[in-house]
Amino acid sequence: MNLYPTRENIFIIVVVLISILYSVQNLYGVSPSIQIISAQKHVLVNENILERVKNTLKKHNIPYKKASVEKKIPANIITIRLNNTDDQILANNIIEKTLNRNSQHKSYIVTPNITSNSPKWMRNMGMFSPKPMVLGLDLRGGVHLLIKVHMDEAILSRYDGLVMDIKTLLKHNGIKDVNVYRNAKSVYIETSQTKDINIIIKTISQSVNGIIINNEIKPNNKLECKFDSQTISEIKANALKQNLLTLHNRINGLGVSEPIIQQQGTDSIVVQLPGLQDITKAKEILGRTATLEFRLVDDSKISQSLISKGIIPIGTEYFYDSNKQKILVYSQPILNSSNIQNAQPGRDHNTGQASVNLILDNKGSKIFKDVTRDNINKRLAIILFENGKGEIVTAPVIRSQIPNGNIQITGSMNYQQATDISLLLRSGMLAAEMSVIEEKIIGPSLGLTNINKGLKSIAGGFIAIVIFMVIYYHLLGLFSAIGLALNILLIVACLSILQATITLPGIAAIALTVGISIDANVLINERIREELRSGSIPQKAINDGFKKAWNTILDSNLTALIVGMSLLTLGSGPIKGFAVVHCIGIISSIFTSVVFFKFLVKFFYGNKKT
């Protein structure tokens, strides 16, 4: 008998069953959904809540496919399946406001998700539950944005930070009568004591890294500090990294599933939001640069007298509040957005006004505690900067020390504005301003067209190969065709298990794999024919055919795999998508063209004596 051992047969059958299970999931597809669970032990998720959610969606004319309560341990889950991502985002915001009147003490957790349309028994497989492949932007439709990061803003911001660092450093070292300021991309230090110049140079050189100090400028009591080229490069790299992280946080706040956010070049970021069609909201949230600064108000009589004459006192500047009134504040911020740990929208318990509720980090809480203790009966201005323009949200009088770092800001804003400001503050600061330089909307119909064209190309290639193989190699050709079909199933199953993103180039890679993988079967079939022509009996011809073809098959596939790994390592975007599918296809081809094909041949011919 010329058969595989039982253990190997079982392994092959298990692989085939797993491939079928995880690939067939893609036929069911997915729906954008919203899932609701209880945030507190005493709060129930039941049919009453489901009806309340349904009525809310009906009231706002938001259509949905299906709404149900799923009984799960430890708590029930409400799942609302919607028609598209735009409806999902809108419904998520409305349901959140309906179920959670108090944003500080939420009763329910409302989250956007992607829910499979597969049968319930598949969804109940827990961590082994099959998931469909993730479709890229060109297949699913959505929004594509190319965003430029303005690096000069990041560099100037670091120079402003350098001013504060040098001021603090000189103060701690007892060096007085020093004026430190920024002019363009340089920091200047002026002292009235020329004899202190060398001490200042030594102090800064020992404590501040990455700067070049120029003391050959006139007058002799003046120094110029600039960042060196390596530090400038690090500032740019860190700015890009910070903006990437902030964009991730903001997009998560938008509720878009499976976004693609990646660096392009040295100063650009590509953002792809599959399924989203409302580009206005995406651009508004991604492009806005909201920061908060806390500054003390200068209400002194001298300063007010000067400003009434059109003179702005040194160390101060003025901003307008919501009533277009000028308020003079000190230039030095006490706190800024980097000290904010969390921000949530809410309403004032006494007035019902929309508010932004802040929680400061440990450092910010300590500073705020000291400032409020030392400035009782003085005003503190909270300034919101958006896209370079500052406006005073509120400027309350400090009545007592605030020790816990919890701050509520109210002013002339509605609840939606409070929600947007909270999202921007919560998601982190942008290290530099950004602008959208390219935008594209790919409609879902175009994505569907791309999928249909890709499937037709794969089907056309597969049918052509099957016809040729069956006509030329007869039964062995049929076995090759079955192995080729399994190869496609195995690639799709691997992509589903890995949750890799499949794009149009990925479909092209599957079509290419279909054509390439059959080479191994042709090589084996020809080797078997040669052995039969030389007078070998069928059993020996089969064994020798596989054995003699193996080295050639392995060499050719390893070469192709090396090329695929190079593309995967060095490529990005569509090239990387192609490389992922190509590498998976090479590995699965070896299994289906050799191992599975040999299994079929031995299963059919293994019991025959000749």
Secondary structure as GFF3:
##gff-version 3
##sequence-region A 1 610
A	DSSP	alpha_helix	6	24	.	.	.	ID=ss1
A	DSSP	three_ten_helix	25	27	.	.	.	ID=ss2
A	DSSP	beta_strand	30	38	.	.	.	ID=ss3
A	DSSP	alpha_helix	47	59	.	.	.	ID=ss4
A	DSSP	beta_strand	64	70	.	.	.	ID=ss5
A	DSSP	beta_strand	77	82	.	.	.	ID=ss6
A	DSSP	alpha_helix	85	99	.	.	.	ID=ss7
A	DSSP	beta_strand	108	116	.	.	.	ID=ss8
A	DSSP	alpha_helix	120	123	.	.	.	ID=ss9
A	DSSP	three_ten_helix	126	128	.	.	.	ID=ss10
A	DSSP	beta_strand	134	135	.	.	.	ID=ss11
A	DSSP	alpha_helix	137	140	.	.	.	ID=ss12
A	DSSP	beta_strand	142	149	.	.	.	ID=ss13
A	DSSP	alpha_helix	151	172	.	.	.	ID=ss14
A	DSSP	beta_strand	178	182	.	.	.	ID=ss15
A	DSSP	beta_strand	187	191	.	.	.	ID=ss16
A	DSSP	three_ten_helix	194	196	.	.	.	ID=ss17
A	DSSP	alpha_helix	197	207	.	.	.	ID=ss18
A	DSSP	beta_strand	211	214	.	.	.	ID=ss19
A	DSSP	beta_strand	222	227	.	.	.	ID=ss20
A	DSSP	alpha_helix	229	254	.	.	.	ID=ss21
A	DSSP	beta_strand	260	264	.	.	.	ID=ss22
A	DSSP	beta_strand	268	274	.	.	.	ID=ss23
A	DSSP	alpha_helix	279	287	.	.	.	ID=ss24
A	DSSP	beta_strand	290	296	.	.	.	ID=ss25
A	DSSP	alpha_helix	301	308	.	.	.	ID=ss26
A	DSSP	beta_strand	316	320	.	.	.	ID=ss27
A	DSSP	beta_strand	326	330	.	.	.	ID=ss28
A	DSSP	beta_strand	335	336	.	.	.	ID=ss29
A	DSSP	three_ten_helix	337	339	.	.	.	ID=ss30
A	DSSP	beta_strand	340	347	.	.	.	ID=ss31
A	DSSP	beta_strand	354	360	.	.	.	ID=ss32
A	DSSP	alpha_helix	362	374	.	.	.	ID=ss33
A	DSSP	beta_strand	380	386	.	.	.	ID=ss34
A	DSSP	beta_strand	389	394	.	.	.	ID=ss35
A	DSSP	beta_strand	406	410	.	.	.	ID=ss36
A	DSSP	alpha_helix	415	426	.	.	.	ID=ss37
A	DSSP	beta_strand	434	442	.	.	.	ID=ss38
A	DSSP	alpha_helix	444	473	.	.	.	ID=ss39
A	DSSP	alpha_helix	475	498	.	.	.	ID=ss40
A	DSSP	beta_strand	501	502	.	.	.	ID=ss41
A	DSSP	alpha_helix	504	533	.	.	.	ID=ss42
A	DSSP	alpha_helix	538	570	.	.	.	ID=ss43
A	DSSP	alpha_helix	574	590	.	.	.	ID=ss44
A	DSSP	pi_helix	591	596	.	.	.	ID=ss45
A	DSSP	alpha_helix	597	605	.	.	.	ID=ss46
###
